[in-house]
Amino acid sequence: MKSNLLKLYATLMMAFVSFLSYADPIDPPADEDPPSAPINTKLIWLAVAGIIFVYFYFRKQAKTTSQN
C-alpha cells in the first residue's frame, strides 16, 4: 500500500510541476527586454549531434563489453 501511495504522490507531483512549467508569465515582457533567441533553426543540428553522441557512446560500450 505504501508503494502505491508513493507512486501516486510522485505522479501527481510530476504532473503538477510540468503543468506549472508551461504556465504563462504573469507580467508581460517590458519593451527594453532583448528579443528571444530563435532556437528552432538549431534543433536539427542538436538532433544530429545527439545521434552522433549516442552512436559513439554505444560503440564504446560494445568495445568494453567484448574485452571483458
Secondary structure, DSSP 8 states (H G I E B T S, - for coil): -HHHHHHHHHHHHHHHHHHHHT---SS---TTS------GGGHHHHHHHHHHHHHHHHHHHHHHHHH-
